[in-house]
Amino acid sequence: MKKLFSAVAAPFILANLAVSSCAYPTETVTQGGSEASISFQGFPEGAQVVVDGQPAGNVGQYDGRAQKLAVPTGTHRVEVIQAGRVMLDRKVYVGRNSTLTISPE
């Protein structure tokens, strides 16, 4: 009886271990480097930039010459809003060591 239990239980135990070790990761991995940035051209002065739901300032601040908006490498939701009107709502990818220039569509 003991051998029968071992022969029947062993495959179930091994299968359970195999399945539990294949769980999806719970952490988000981002690529290294903080040199990714965004600049804006062609938007009216006074429009506001929102990145990933967080206000980032006036679009004129980030013209690409004087200053760029530093963001982590990866995908971001970028919005440009003026007087309550959404002028741009775009999902963008910013690569490592690069600047993405966004202009109105």
N, C-alpha and C positions, 0 to 999 in steps of 0.2 A: 504494500500500500504506500509506503514511504517513497519507493522508487517511482511509482505511478504519479504521485503528487509532484515530485521533483521534475519529472519528464513533462508534465502538463503545465506547471507553474513557471518553469524556466523561460519558455518562449514568451509568455506574457510579460514577465518582468523585463526581459531584454527589449521587447518591442516598446514598452513604456519608457525605458531609458532612452532608446533611440529617438522616439518622438519628442520627448521633453528636451533633448539636447538640440533640436532643430527650431527652437523658438526664435521669433524675430527679435532683433535687437531693440532695446528700449531707449537708446541714446541717439541723438542726432549728430552726425559727423559733418563738420564743415571743412572746406579746404583751407589750408594755412594762408597766412598773409593778410595784412590789413591794408594793402595798397590798392584795393579796388575802390573805384569812385564813380560818381555820376555828375555830369554837368548838364545844364539846361540852356537852350538857345531858342529864341523866337517867341517866347512867352511874354505877355504884358507885364510891366513892372507892377509889383504889388501882389502878384499871384503867390499862393502859398504852396509849399511842397510838403507832402505827407508820405513817409516811407514806412511800410509795414504797420500802418495805423498810428504812427507817431509823428507829430508835427516836427518838421525839420527846418523851418524858416522860410524866408522870402526867396523866390526863384532867382531874383537878381543877384543874390549872394553867390550863386554857384554857376557863374558864366563860363567856367573852365579856364579863364585867364588868371583872375585874382585868387579864386578859391574853387575847390571841387568838394562835393559832398562825399565824405569817406563812408563807405559801407563795407560790411564783411563780404567776402567772396561768396557768391551764391545767388539764389533767386529771391527777388523782392517785389512787392506790390508798390508801385509808385503812382501817386495821385498829385495832380496840380489843380488847385482850387482857387477861383477868384470870385469874390462877392457871393459866396454860397453856391456857385455853379461849378460843377466838375468839368474841367477842360480836358483832362487826360486821366485815364485810369488804366494802367498797363502793368502786366506782370513781365518783369525783365530778369535776365541773367547777367550778372556782372562778373567777369572773369578775373582771375588773379593777375595783379600787376597791370591792370587796364582801367581806362576811363570810358564809360558809356555816355555818349552825348544824346540827350533826348530833346526832340523838338515837336511842336504840335503836328498832329496828323493832317 
